[in-house]
Amino acid sequence: MKDDLLHSLIQRETIRQSETMDLIASENYTSPEVLQAVGSVFSNKYAEGYPRKRYYQGNAVADELEELAISRGLTLFGLSSEEWSLNVQPYSGSPANLAVYLALLAPGEKVMGMQLSMGGHLTHGHKVSATGIIWNQVPYGVSKDTEMLDYNELMETAKREMPKMIIAGYTAYPRVIDWKKFREIADAVGAYLFVDMSHLAGLVAGDSYPSPFQYADVVTTTTHKTLRGPRSAIIFTRKQGLKIKDQGKKLFTIAEAIDKAVFPGLQGGPHLNQIAGIAQTFFEASTPEFKIYAAQIVKNARALAEALSELGWRIVSGGTDSHLLLVDTMSKNIGGKDAAIELEKANIVTNMNTIPFDPQPPMNPSGLRLGTPSCTTRGMKEKEIGLVAEYINAVLLKTRTPEEVQKDVLALCKKFPLLY
Ligand code: DSN
C-alpha cells in the first residue's frame, strides 16, 4: 500500500542529504547494502535471548546472523573470542552505556566521567541522565591551558574520589586519548576502565587512531558514526579475570553480567534487522578500502582545521588528531547557534557545541563542532576541504551571501554524489 505522504518525506530527505554538506561529526552515509539489511525481513522476527538460547521458535537463521555479526566484530578489532565477548544487541549508544553501569555498579557508586560541557556525553554521568540520577558522577575536564587531557590531574582526582569506574572516550575531544595512562589511573584506584569509542570506532577499525582494547575492561561503541553502519550499538567485554556478584550473590564474569544487563535487564527482543546491518558494516570495514577511508577522514579533519586556522579562526586545542574539530566562533563574536543557522542557509550542516570552560550558555555556546566522516564518504579530499573552509569563512564573516555560497556547495555535492 503506497503512502504518498511518507514516500514524499523519504524523497525529500534523500534530496536534502544529497544536496547538503554534512559536517556533523557523528553522522555518516551508510552503504545501500547496510540500508537494505536494515530494511530486510529480519525486521519481522522476535529473538529474545542469545544465539542457541532463545525464548521463541524460528530463530535458526537469526542465530547464524547474530553469530556472524559477533565473529566479524571481534575479527575487525583484532580480538579473540577466548579473551573478549561481544554483545551486538544494544538498541543504541545510550542503552549500551546504561547496560555497562547496570552490570558493573551498585546504585549510588561513583563514576568518573568527562563533563558534557567539556566534550563528554550525557551517559557519562550527567545529572539529567539516568546515569547521573542513579549513580554519582565525579566530573573531569580538560586543562584550561592546553584544552587537552591532563593525566596528572586525572590521577589526583581519581585518588581523591576513588571512583568504581572511569570512562574515557568523548563526543567533542579532537585529540588522541592515551588509553595506557587511563589504565594506570584505573589500576591505581581499583576502578573498571570503560571506553566509549562511539566517535572513534571507524578510525580504530581502520588503524587511524590508537586502539583501546589492550587497556580497557569494557568498550562500547555506536555503529553509525565513523564506523558507517546502522543506528545501533555494541559492547565488547574482557572475558578473563574479572568477576562480579549479582544480587543473589552468584559469581559472574563481567562479560556474563553485561549480557544479563542488556537482556533481560534493559531490553526485550533484539532488533535483528539492525544486527544484519551491523554484520554488513563489519564486512565493509574489514576491507583495505575502509583503511584508506579512515585515514582520509583524519587527513580531511586536519586540512579543515589548518585551513580555518589560516583564515583566522581559533581551533580549540590548536588542531585535531581525529575526525572532528571545535571552532571557537565566539573568538569572532559569533555564537555557535547563530553560526550553525547561517551555515545551514548555504547548505552546510553543522552543530553548535560548547567549548571547554565556555562562558556562553549551552543553547548558544561559543563553538561549532565540525567533522569529516560524511564528506570523506562522498570522496572529498584535502582540496575540496579547503573550499569548504572558504565557504564557512565567507558565510560567517558575511563576505558572500549564503545564497551565493549555496550555489558552490550544491555544485560540490553534485560532483561528489551519494550512492542513493
Ligand atoms: N549525538 C551524538 C553526537 O553527536 O556526538 C552523541 O550521542
Residues whose N, C-alpha, C, O or C-beta is under 5 A from the ligand:
A	BS01	DSN	S26 T171
